């Protein structure tokens, strides 16, 4: 199983970036797909996640209204569209996949423990 994240870069505050996570090696129809981020000196936090079916999506309060998670079934890819970026969005962004059965069993969807597959991370830097 491989999750390949791409799309990070340097952007000015107020700008936009689109991250992509190409998933391969298995079927993710019963998985929660998530984007996490980790800034220097901070813990990794969930930014957004969605079921592969698209029926359910969740966002961190700090990104609601600015970020949108989506998936392209044909390309087995999950995207994170990030608009109105702020300097505090600067972090390494990771895509992740976790089986829904883990979440249904009680592990919170926003915790890293719910995800067993991780991409390599892509740096997003927002300048002021």
C-alpha positions as CSV (number, residue, x, y, z in Angstrom):
1,X,0.0,0.0,0.0
2,X,1.3,3.4,-0.9
3,X,0.1,6.9,-0.3
4,X,2.0,9.5,-2.4
5,X,1.4,13.1,-1.3
6,X,2.3,16.0,-3.6
7,X,1.4,19.7,-4.2
8,X,3.1,21.5,-1.4
9,X,5.1,24.6,-1.8
10,X,5.7,28.2,-0.9
11,X,2.8,30.6,-1.2
12,X,1.9,34.1,0.1
13,X,-0.7,34.6,2.7
14,X,-4.2,34.7,1.0
15,X,-3.0,32.3,-1.7
16,X,-4.1,28.8,-2.5
17,X,-2.6,25.4,-2.9
18,X,-4.0,22.0,-3.8
19,X,-2.5,18.9,-2.3
20,X,-3.0,15.5,-3.8
21,X,-2.7,12.0,-2.3
22,X,-2.4,9.2,-4.8
23,X,-3.5,5.9,-3.1
24,X,-2.5,2.5,-4.4
25,X,-2.1,-1.1,-3.4
26,X,-5.6,-1.8,-2.1
27,X,-9.2,-0.8,-2.2
28,X,-10.0,2.1,0.1
29,X,-13.8,2.0,-0.1
30,X,-14.0,1.1,3.6
31,X,-11.4,3.6,4.7
32,X,-11.3,7.1,6.2
33,X,-8.9,9.3,4.2
34,X,-7.3,12.1,6.1
35,X,-5.0,15.0,5.9
36,X,-2.9,15.8,8.9
37,X,-0.3,18.5,9.5
38,X,2.6,19.0,11.8
39,X,4.3,22.3,12.4
40,X,7.7,22.6,14.1
41,X,7.4,22.0,17.8
42,X,3.7,21.1,17.6
43,X,1.8,17.8,17.6
44,X,0.4,16.3,14.5
45,X,-3.2,17.4,14.0
46,X,-6.0,16.4,11.8
47,X,-6.9,19.0,9.1
48,X,-9.6,17.2,7.3
49,X,-10.9,13.7,6.6
50,X,-13.6,12.0,4.6
51,X,-14.9,8.5,4.0
52,X,-14.0,7.3,0.6
53,X,-17.7,7.1,-0.2
54,X,-17.9,10.8,0.4
55,X,-20.8,10.5,2.7
56,X,-19.0,12.0,5.7
57,X,-16.3,14.7,6.0
58,X,-14.8,16.5,9.0
59,X,-12.6,19.6,9.3
60,X,-10.6,21.2,12.0
61,X,-12.2,24.4,13.2
62,X,-9.1,26.3,12.1
63,X,-9.6,25.4,8.4
64,X,-13.4,25.3,8.1
65,X,-14.6,27.4,5.2
66,X,-11.1,27.6,3.7
67,X,-10.1,24.0,3.0
68,X,-12.0,21.4,1.1
69,X,-11.3,17.7,1.0
70,X,-12.4,15.7,-2.0
71,X,-11.6,12.5,-3.9
72,X,-11.3,11.4,-7.5
73,X,-12.4,7.8,-7.7
74,X,-11.1,7.3,-11.2
75,X,-7.6,8.3,-10.2
76,X,-7.8,6.9,-6.7
77,X,-6.7,10.3,-5.4
78,X,-7.7,12.4,-2.5
79,X,-7.3,16.2,-2.7
80,X,-7.1,19.0,-0.2
81,X,-7.9,22.4,-1.7
82,X,-6.5,25.1,0.6
83,X,-7.7,28.6,0.0
84,X,-7.0,31.9,1.9
85,X,-3.9,30.4,3.4
86,X,-2.4,31.9,6.5
87,X,1.1,31.8,7.9
88,X,-0.2,29.5,10.7
89,X,-1.0,26.9,8.1
90,X,2.7,26.4,7.5
91,X,3.5,22.7,8.3
92,X,4.3,19.4,6.8
93,X,1.1,17.9,5.5
94,X,0.5,14.1,5.5
95,X,-2.2,12.1,3.9
96,X,-3.3,9.0,5.8
97,X,-5.8,6.2,5.5
98,X,-7.5,4.3,8.3
99,X,-10.0,1.5,8.2
100,X,-13.5,2.6,9.2
101,X,-13.8,-0.5,11.5
102,X,-11.2,1.1,13.7
103,X,-13.2,4.2,14.0
104,X,-16.5,2.4,14.5
105,X,-14.7,0.4,17.3
106,X,-14.1,3.6,19.2
107,X,-10.9,5.3,18.0
108,X,-11.7,8.9,17.3
109,X,-11.4,9.9,13.6
110,X,-9.2,12.9,14.5
111,X,-6.5,10.8,16.2
112,X,-3.4,9.5,14.4
113,X,-4.1,6.1,15.9
114,X,-7.1,5.7,13.7
115,X,-4.9,5.6,10.6
116,X,-2.5,2.8,9.6
117,X,-1.2,4.0,6.2
118,X,0.7,7.3,5.9
119,X,2.2,9.2,3.0
120,X,5.6,10.8,3.1
121,X,4.5,14.4,3.8
122,X,4.7,17.5,1.8
123,X,5.8,20.9,3.0
124,X,3.5,23.9,2.9
125,X,5.0,27.2,3.7
126,X,2.8,30.4,3.8
127,X,4.7,33.7,3.9
128,X,3.2,36.8,5.5
